[in-house]
Every structure is written in structure tokens, then in C-alpha cells.
Amino acid sequence: MDVSRRKFLNVSLISSAALLHKSVGATPTETVETNEDSLGVLVDTSVCIGCRKCEWACNQQHKLTNKSIKEFEDKRVFKEHRRPDDNAYTVVNEYAVPERKKPFQMKVQCMHCNDPACVSACIVGALEKDPMGPVTYDAWECIGCRYCIVVCPFQIPAYEYDNALTPQVRKCTFCIEKGTKEGKLPACVDLCPNEALTFGPRKELLDLAHGRIKESPDRYVDHVYGKYEAGGTSWLYLSPVEFTKTELPKLSNDPIPQRSESIQHNLFKWFVPPIALYGLLGLVMHQTDKKAEEGVADE
């Protein structure tokens, strides 16, 4: 039996055992009830000046790229709408709309959903929703299936495709490693010079957002994005224009997992027999090759 086939057999058997172990316990997750004191961030796009200091702060906190803060002052990046990736957990984009004389800017990052689709889709529990708000990621648990990337309605999780040995899924961490659960500010919020970002209990942020709309109805559309979308998110937005004119998707109020879990987990439930058959097939191949080798030796 050649080396490539031997490797294939070993991988088949190990993968079969691992997937059998994980699949047997695969059941739909329960909706996460967020704590009344769960944390969030309110993004007021009407006062964002597009300085991109939030990008630099995030970059420094997570040691992503070795760029100076001066390089983040380059506004030419606004010519195209960017998405967060494995080297940028948050980006600021600019939007020009007919009803405004000047364009406005908006920060984009993981929304840390109340009932995250990525957590539901992860079959090994590498992603979890913390009751205080953050959606956390454990690289040691991750098997690189990337289902989280597929199901995210905000297209946020990124994968380290350039890392051949130990690729990971990357996204905003809510600076949980910085101590946000204990009340410390996320790096982006801490450095925002114009108070476009407000950190605090989600419940209080919603009150603040509705208060601003009531006080300045000509300044904002009457909509707090993230209050209900996809079951609610930890990051909330105020905007001077309808959100359909930004890159934030129009979503129903239903949590994404409630619509997808039953299909996904039923597939995994019935995935067990095929995996077992692949393992059996590997054993048959091994025995067949062994007999063939013995026949050659006898000759």
C-alpha cells in the first residue's frame, strides 16, 4: 500500500471517529437570553468624522498589522466599500446619498448578535455567546469548517487563508481580553475623538438612542438598527438616512438560528451513517491492499 493511500486511511478513520463523537450530540441550541446588564455599543453615524482612529486602535489592540496611526488618516480608502477581514476586525466606510450635502461615515464590525447564527452553526462549540454580550471564539476547538462564515447575515467572520499551518477564524472580539466584561472600554470606543461610539449596558444604550431621536427628529431616521434585527444585536446604530442605503442588511426580527437549526441539525443527525460507512470502506480497502501485497510477495 503506498504512502498516500495509507495516509488517506488513517485520516478517514480518525475523522470518522471524531465526527461520530461530535454528531451524536448535535442538537439545536437554545436561544440565549441576554442578561439585562449585557453590554453593547451605540454607533451614532451622524457624529462620526471618518478619522479611522477606531481602526488603528483595534489594529493595535489585536496586533494585526504594523501600521502607524498616520497611515490610517488616508481617506482614499473611502473610494471603495471595504469589509472586515483577518487583518482588520473593523473598517469605516463612507456613504454618499442624494438627500445629504456631505457624505457620512459608518464603522462596521461583528454585531455580536443576541442569538448568533455563527454560534448555532458551529458543530464543535468553538463560538459561544457570552451572557454579557460578546460572541467569543476558541481557536483550539475550531476545526476550520467555516460554517460560521457562510451563515453570518452580516458577512463578518474572516478566515486566515494565507496561514497554511494554523489558520483561524478572525473577527471583532468586543475586546473581551481587554476587560470589557468588567467595564473597561473597547479599544475603538476608547480612542474615538468625537464620541460617535458609546459603550454601556444595552438596555441603557437603547434608551439613549431613542432619546436622541426624540430630541433631534430631523437628525436621525426613527430606527435603532440592531434593536430587533435578527433577534437583536449588541452593536446598535443611529443614522441620518435609511439603513437600506448603507451596507447593513435588511433583516427580519427573527433570530437566524431559529430558521436554520432544524435543517442543519437534522442533516448532521443523518450524517452519522455515511461517516460510519466511509470508515468501513477504509477498512475494506486496507484488507484488499494487504491481500494484494501478500499475493505479490508469494509470487
C-alpha positions as CSV (number, residue, x, y, z in Angstrom):
1,M,0.0,0.0,0.0
2,D,1.6,3.4,-1.0
3,V,2.1,6.2,1.4
4,S,-0.7,8.4,0.0
5,R,-3.3,5.6,0.5
6,R,-2.0,4.8,4.0
7,K,-2.4,8.5,4.9
8,F,-5.9,8.5,3.5
9,L,-6.9,5.5,5.5
10,N,-5.6,7.0,8.8
11,V,-7.3,10.3,8.2
12,S,-10.5,8.6,7.2
13,L,-10.7,6.5,10.4
14,I,-9.7,9.4,12.7
15,S,-12.1,11.8,11.0
16,S,-14.9,9.2,11.2
17,A,-14.4,8.7,15.0
18,A,-14.2,12.4,15.6
19,L,-17.3,13.2,13.6
20,L,-19.3,10.4,15.1
21,H,-18.5,11.6,18.5
22,K,-19.5,15.2,17.7
23,S,-22.5,14.3,15.6
24,V,-24.3,12.1,18.1
25,G,-24.7,15.0,20.5
26,A,-25.7,17.6,17.9
27,T,-29.0,19.1,18.9
28,P,-30.5,22.5,18.3
29,T,-29.2,25.2,20.7
30,E,-31.5,27.1,22.9
31,T,-32.0,30.8,22.4
32,V,-29.6,32.7,24.5
33,E,-31.4,35.0,26.9
34,T,-29.1,38.0,27.3
35,N,-28.5,39.5,30.7
36,E,-30.4,42.8,31.4
37,D,-26.9,44.2,32.0
38,S,-25.5,42.8,28.8
39,L,-23.1,45.2,27.2
40,G,-23.2,46.9,23.8
41,V,-22.0,49.9,21.8
42,L,-24.2,52.6,20.2
43,V,-22.7,53.9,16.9
44,D,-24.0,57.4,16.1
45,T,-23.1,57.8,12.5
46,S,-24.3,61.4,12.5
47,V,-21.3,62.5,14.5
48,C,-18.7,60.1,13.0
49,I,-16.0,62.2,11.3
50,G,-14.3,59.3,9.4
51,C,-11.0,59.7,11.2
52,R,-10.4,55.9,11.3
53,K,-8.8,56.1,14.7
54,C,-11.1,53.3,15.7
55,E,-9.5,51.1,13.0
56,W,-6.0,52.0,14.3
57,A,-7.0,51.3,17.9
58,C,-8.4,47.9,17.0
59,N,-5.3,47.2,15.0
60,Q,-3.1,48.0,18.0
61,Q,-5.2,46.0,20.5
62,H,-5.0,42.9,18.4
63,K,-1.5,43.4,16.9
64,L,-2.9,42.9,13.4
65,T,-0.6,45.0,11.1
66,N,2.4,47.2,11.9
67,K,0.9,50.5,10.6
68,S,1.3,53.9,12.2
69,I,-1.8,56.0,13.1
70,K,-0.7,58.4,10.3
71,E,-1.3,55.7,7.7
72,F,-4.9,55.4,8.9
73,E,-5.6,59.1,8.0
74,D,-5.6,58.1,4.4
75,K,-9.1,58.8,3.2
76,R,-8.5,57.3,-0.3
77,V,-9.8,54.0,1.2
78,F,-13.3,55.5,1.1
79,K,-13.4,55.2,-2.7
80,E,-14.4,51.6,-2.1
81,H,-16.6,49.9,0.5
82,R,-14.4,47.6,2.5
83,R,-15.3,44.5,4.6
84,P,-13.6,43.4,7.8
85,D,-11.1,40.7,7.2
86,D,-8.4,38.7,9.1
87,N,-6.2,41.8,9.2
88,A,-8.9,44.3,10.0
89,Y,-11.6,43.5,12.5
90,T,-13.3,46.8,11.9
91,V,-13.4,49.2,9.0
92,V,-15.0,52.6,8.3
93,N,-16.8,53.2,5.1
94,E,-18.2,56.3,3.5
95,Y,-21.7,56.8,2.0
96,A,-22.9,59.5,-0.3
97,V,-26.7,59.9,-0.6
98,P,-28.7,62.5,-2.6
99,E,-30.5,63.8,0.5
100,R,-27.3,64.9,2.2
101,K,-24.9,67.6,1.0
102,K,-21.9,65.7,2.5
103,P,-21.2,62.0,2.7
104,F,-21.3,60.3,6.1
105,Q,-19.2,57.5,7.5
106,M,-20.0,54.4,9.4
107,K,-18.0,51.8,11.3
108,V,-18.6,48.1,10.5
109,Q,-17.6,45.1,12.7
110,C,-19.1,41.9,14.2
111,M,-22.5,42.8,15.6
112,H,-22.3,40.3,18.5
113,C,-25.9,39.1,17.9
114,N,-28.1,38.2,20.9
115,D,-28.8,34.8,19.2
116,P,-25.9,34.4,16.8
117,A,-26.1,32.3,13.7
118,C,-22.4,31.6,13.8
119,V,-22.7,30.0,17.3
120,S,-25.6,27.9,16.1
121,A,-23.7,26.7,13.0
122,C,-20.5,25.7,14.9
123,I,-20.7,22.0,15.4
124,V,-17.8,21.9,17.9
125,G,-18.6,24.8,20.2
126,A,-15.7,27.0,19.1
127,L,-18.0,30.0,19.1
128,E,-20.1,30.9,22.1
129,K,-22.4,33.7,23.2
130,D,-21.4,35.2,26.5
131,P,-24.4,36.4,28.5
132,M,-22.7,39.8,28.9
133,G,-22.7,40.4,25.1
134,P,-19.6,39.2,23.3
135,V,-19.5,36.3,20.9
136,T,-16.3,34.5,21.7
137,Y,-14.1,32.2,19.7
138,D,-11.9,29.4,20.9
139,A,-9.2,28.5,18.2
140,W,-8.4,25.3,20.0
141,E,-11.9,23.9,19.4
142,C,-12.2,25.2,15.8
143,I,-11.9,22.5,13.1
144,G,-11.9,25.0,10.2
145,C,-15.3,24.0,8.7
146,R,-16.1,27.8,8.2
147,Y,-19.9,27.3,8.5
148,C,-19.8,30.4,10.6
149,I,-18.7,32.4,7.6
150,V,-21.5,31.0,5.5
151,V,-24.3,31.7,7.9
152,C,-23.4,35.1,9.2
153,P,-26.1,37.6,7.9
154,F,-23.5,40.4,8.3
155,Q,-20.7,38.6,6.4
156,I,-18.3,39.2,9.2
157,P,-16.2,36.2,10.2
158,A,-12.9,36.0,8.1
159,Y,-10.6,33.1,7.7
160,E,-6.8,33.1,7.6
161,Y,-6.4,31.6,4.1
162,D,-2.8,32.7,4.0
163,N,-1.9,30.8,7.1
164,A,-1.2,27.3,5.9
165,L,-0.4,25.7,9.2
166,T,-2.7,27.1,11.9
167,P,-5.5,29.1,10.2
168,Q,-8.1,30.6,12.4
169,V,-11.4,32.4,12.1
170,R,-11.0,36.1,12.8
171,K,-13.5,38.8,13.9
172,C,-14.1,41.6,16.5
173,T,-13.6,40.2,20.0
174,F,-15.5,43.0,21.7
175,C,-12.1,43.5,23.4
176,I,-13.1,40.8,25.9
177,E,-9.4,40.2,26.5
178,K,-9.1,43.9,27.5
179,G,-11.6,43.6,30.2
180,T,-14.8,44.9,28.7
181,K,-16.9,42.5,30.8
182,E,-15.6,44.3,33.8
183,G,-16.5,47.7,32.4
184,K,-13.3,48.7,30.5
185,L,-13.8,50.4,27.2
186,P,-13.3,48.6,23.9
187,A,-10.2,50.0,22.2
188,C,-12.2,51.6,19.4
189,V,-14.6,53.3,21.8
190,D,-11.7,54.5,24.0
191,L,-10.0,56.3,21.1
192,C,-13.0,57.8,19.3
193,P,-12.4,61.6,19.4
194,N,-15.9,62.6,18.6
195,E,-17.9,60.3,20.9
196,A,-19.5,58.6,18.0
197,L,-19.2,55.3,20.0
198,T,-20.9,54.9,23.3
199,F,-20.2,51.8,25.4
200,G,-22.5,50.5,28.2
201,P,-25.4,48.3,29.1
202,R,-27.5,47.5,26.0
203,K,-30.7,48.5,27.8
204,E,-29.4,51.9,28.6
205,L,-28.0,52.4,25.1
206,L,-31.4,51.8,23.6
207,D,-32.9,54.4,26.0
208,L,-30.1,56.8,24.9
209,A,-30.7,56.1,21.2
210,H,-34.5,56.7,21.4
211,G,-33.8,59.8,23.5
212,R,-31.6,61.3,20.8
213,I,-34.2,60.5,18.1
214,K,-36.9,62.2,20.1
215,E,-34.7,65.3,20.8
216,S,-33.5,65.6,17.2
217,P,-36.0,64.0,14.8
218,D,-34.6,65.9,11.9
219,R,-31.1,64.5,12.6
220,Y,-32.0,60.8,12.6
221,V,-34.3,58.3,11.0
222,D,-36.7,56.8,13.5
223,H,-35.0,53.5,13.7
224,V,-32.4,52.0,16.0
225,Y,-30.7,49.3,13.9
226,G,-29.9,46.2,16.0
227,K,-32.7,46.6,18.4
228,Y,-34.7,43.9,16.8
229,E,-32.8,42.8,13.6
230,A,-32.0,39.1,13.6
231,G,-33.3,38.9,17.2
232,G,-31.3,41.9,18.3
233,T,-27.6,42.7,18.4
234,S,-25.1,44.1,20.9
235,W,-24.0,46.8,18.5
236,L,-26.7,49.4,17.8
237,Y,-26.8,52.1,15.2
238,L,-28.3,55.6,14.7
239,S,-28.3,57.0,11.2
240,P,-29.3,60.2,9.3
241,V,-30.6,58.1,6.4
242,E,-32.4,54.9,6.0
243,F,-30.3,51.9,6.7
244,T,-31.1,50.4,3.4
245,K,-28.7,53.0,1.9
246,T,-25.9,51.6,3.9
247,E,-24.3,48.1,3.9
248,L,-26.3,46.9,7.0
249,P,-28.7,44.3,5.6
250,K,-32.4,44.4,5.9
251,L,-33.3,41.5,8.2
252,S,-36.4,40.2,9.9
253,N,-36.7,40.3,13.6
254,D,-36.4,36.5,13.9
255,P,-33.1,35.1,15.1
256,I,-31.3,33.4,12.2
257,P,-30.8,30.1,14.1
258,Q,-34.5,29.5,14.6
259,R,-34.9,29.2,10.9
260,S,-31.8,27.3,10.1
261,E,-31.1,25.0,13.1
262,S,-33.7,22.4,12.4
263,I,-32.5,21.8,8.9
264,Q,-28.8,21.9,9.8
265,H,-29.0,19.6,12.8
266,N,-31.2,17.1,11.0
267,L,-28.6,16.9,8.3
268,F,-25.9,16.2,10.9
269,K,-28.1,13.6,12.6
270,W,-28.4,11.6,9.4
271,F,-24.7,12.3,8.7
272,V,-23.6,9.6,11.1
273,P,-24.3,6.5,8.9
274,P,-22.4,7.8,5.9
275,I,-19.4,8.6,8.0
276,A,-19.5,5.1,9.5
277,L,-19.7,3.6,6.0
278,Y,-16.6,5.6,4.9
279,G,-14.7,4.2,7.9
280,L,-15.8,0.7,6.9
281,L,-14.8,1.4,3.3
282,G,-11.4,2.3,4.5
283,L,-11.0,-1.0,6.3
284,V,-12.1,-2.9,3.3
285,M,-9.5,-1.0,1.2
286,H,-6.9,-1.8,3.7
287,Q,-7.7,-5.6,3.7
288,T,-7.8,-5.6,-0.1
289,D,-4.4,-3.9,-0.4
290,K,-2.9,-6.2,2.2
291,K,-4.0,-9.4,0.3
292,A,-2.8,-7.9,-2.9
293,E,0.6,-7.2,-1.3
294,E,0.7,-10.8,0.1
295,G,0.0,-12.2,-3.4
296,V,2.8,-10.2,-4.9
297,A,5.2,-11.5,-2.2
298,D,4.2,-15.1,-2.8
299,E,5.0,-14.8,-6.5
